[in-house]
Amino acid sequence: MNLPRGGRAVPVSLLCFVALALASLPLGAASYEPEMPQIVTPRLEGFGGAYAASAEGIDTLSTNPACLAYVTPEWSFGRLAIEVSGPLFDIPSVLRSDDMTTAILDLAAEYNGINMGLNATGPLAFARVEKNFGFGVFNRSVVSVQVPTVTQASVLVGEELLLVGGYGITVFDKGPHEISVGVQLKGFIQTFVAESGTSVTVLNDLTEMNLDNLPVLLTTGVGADLGVFYRLFDRLSFAIVCRDAYTPVFVTPYQNLDAYLEGDSLSDADYDTLDPDLTFGAAYSFALPESWTTITGARVMLDYRDALGPFLNEVHRHFALNFALGAELELLDVICLRAGIRDLY
């Protein structure tokens, strides 16, 4: 049956209005994907992330708890490590702009979408590792601005407090062969201001710091990392680590910052779990002549990360993106040169 032209226009316009209204709704706990806790370190970022077969001081709290069986004792009383992502050379001009919303949208149009962020650990970074054992308390600041198109945007700004403690022990030691296992427990609290919707609304709320319109999410979680580490002749090593093997989280939404401070939540806490990250890794430390005084260490590392991703995620990445390759060259026992490839970058 043919409908008159005017009779068809009403439902179409109504659908457009409903779609626009839904797009502009604030991000809630139902659509929020919990953030995985993280310790930002310059060393790990210098060669492509936390390699499963790497045992190096405090950074072992980010790599594999089984490596704690061979770690060098080390203290950390403070740290400020900052990771910045996005069009780095354009960010200063955005910050100096009189209209930051327009400047960000211009960048999104130029690059067909942008993702800008700041990820910083510190200044709280109190930690201790020694043979078999390690623990730490870290704070992390997060700023994420995602504008996939000029019409849609999402922001995430907030703070994280992370407590970790791990134990690794050698279970097999015969000749050149050594095998260790480890477990690391973690607990964290995250408070994020989060919103998604139409780009103009979201970016205006962010740049003008309109706290009455910005929803707040409180996330608490506890979890465990499990690892296995095999070492041959102190040179070649292989490892398997499952980060967040089981990490339940509880997300409580608040309408705005005032409601958060008053403890007036929009609903009860939502239960969720972080996706486990199963990683296979290998590392090799080169044997250098004792007469070498300039080059005092050299190692390479290879990982295959997120092996469970194809089974847990509806959107699959190409398997090549899961490989990571890193190298570290130590000079005079003091200076280190690092390079790495991750996500084919």
C-alpha positions, 0 to 999 in steps of 0.5 A, spaced: 500 500 500 502 506 498 502 511 503 501 519 502 508 523 502 506 527 508 504 520 512 511 518 511 515 524 513 512 524 520 515 517 522 522 518 519 523 525 522 521 522 529 526 516 528 532 522 526 530 525 533 530 519 537 537 517 534 540 524 535 537 524 543 540 517 544 547 519 541 547 525 546 546 521 552 551 521 557 556 515 557 553 510 563 555 504 566 551 499 561 556 502 555 562 503 559 568 498 558 572 498 564 579 500 564 585 495 565 589 498 571 596 500 568 603 502 571 606 507 566 614 506 565 619 509 560 623 503 559 617 498 557 614 504 553 621 505 550 621 498 546 614 496 545 610 494 552 611 489 558 614 483 555 612 476 558 619 474 559 622 480 562 625 480 569 628 487 570 627 491 577 620 494 579 618 493 571 617 486 573 610 488 577 608 489 569 611 483 566 610 476 569 610 475 576 614 468 575 620 473 573 620 475 580 624 469 582 630 472 579 629 479 579 634 484 582 632 487 588 630 494 587 626 500 591 622 505 588 620 511 592 617 516 587 616 516 579 613 521 574 612 517 567 608 520 562 605 517 555 602 522 550 598 520 544 595 523 538 597 528 533 603 531 538 605 537 533 598 539 533 596 539 540 600 545 542 596 549 537 589 546 540 591 548 547 593 555 545 586 556 541 581 561 543 575 555 541 578 548 543 572 545 541 573 548 534 580 546 533 579 539 535 573 538 530 578 541 525 583 536 527 578 530 526 576 533 519 583 533 517 585 526 520 579 523 519 578 522 526 583 523 532 585 519 538 588 524 543 590 522 550 595 522 556 597 517 561 601 518 567 604 514 573 606 518 579 608 521 583 606 516 587 610 510 586 612 506 592 614 499 590 619 494 592 622 488 589 627 482 591 628 475 590 621 471 589 617 477 592 614 484 590 609 489 591 607 497 589 602 502 590 601 507 584 597 512 582 595 514 575 592 520 571 588 518 565 585 523 559 582 520 553 579 524 548 576 520 542 573 523 536 572 518 530 568 523 526 566 530 526 559 528 529 561 523 535 566 524 541 567 521 547 572 523 553 575 520 559 578 523 565 580 521 571 585 518 576 586 511 578 590 508 585 593 501 584 595 496 589 599 490 587 603 484 590 606 478 587 610 472 589 614 468 584 618 461 586 623 456 582 619 449 582 625 446 577 632 447 577 636 442 574 643 444 570 641 449 565 634 448 566 630 453 570 622 453 571 618 458 575 611 460 577 608 466 580 602 469 582 600 477 582 594 480 586 591 487 585 586 491 587 584 498 584 580 504 585 578 508 579 574 515 578 573 517 571 569 523 568 566 520 562 561 522 557 560 520 549 555 523 544 555 528 539 562 532 538 560 539 540 556 537 546 561 533 549 567 537 547 564 543 550 562 540 556 570 538 557 573 544 555 568 549 559 569 544 565 561 544 565 562 539 571 554 539 572 553 535 565 559 530 566 557 523 569 562 520 574 564 513 574 567 509 580 570 503 579 573 498 584 576 491 582 580 486 584 584 481 580 590 476 579 595 475 574 598 468 573 605 466 570 610 461 568 617 462 566 623 458 563 630 459 563 636 456 559 643 457 561 641 464 563 640 467 556 634 464 553 628 464 556 620 463 554 614 465 558 607 465 558 603 470 562 595 471 563 594 478 566 587 479 569 586 471 569 580 473 573 579 480 575 571 482 577 570 490 577 564 494 580 562 500 576 557 505 580 555 511 576 553 518 578 550 524 575 555 529 576 561 530 581 556 533 586 552 527 586 559 523 587 561 527 593 555 526 596 554 519 595 548 519 591 549 514 585 544 513 579 543 506 580 547 500 584 554 498 582 554 494 575 558 487 575 563 486 570 570 483 568 576 485 565 578 480 559 584 476 560 590 477 556 594 471 555 601 472 552 606 468 550 613 471 550 621 469 549 627 473 550 635 472 549 640 476 552 647 476 548 653 473 551 658 479 550 666 478 551 668 481 558 673 485 554 667 490 552 667 496 556 662 500 552 657 495 550 655 492 557 648 488 555 644 487 549 637 483 549 631 482 544 624 480 546 618 477 542 611 477 544 605 474 542 599 478 546 592 477 547 592 470 544 584 470 547 582 476 543 579 472 537 575 468 542 573 474 547 572 480 542 566 481 537 571 485 532 577 481 531 584 484 530 589 481 524 593 476 528 600 480 526 598 486 530 598 482 536 606 481 535 611 485 539 618 485 538 623 489 542 631 490 543 635 494 548 642 496 548 646 497 555 652 502 554 657 503 560 652 500 565 648 506 565 645 508 558 640 504 555 638 505 547 631 501 546 627 500 540 621 496 539 615 494 534 608 494 537 601 493 533 606 494 527 608 501 529 
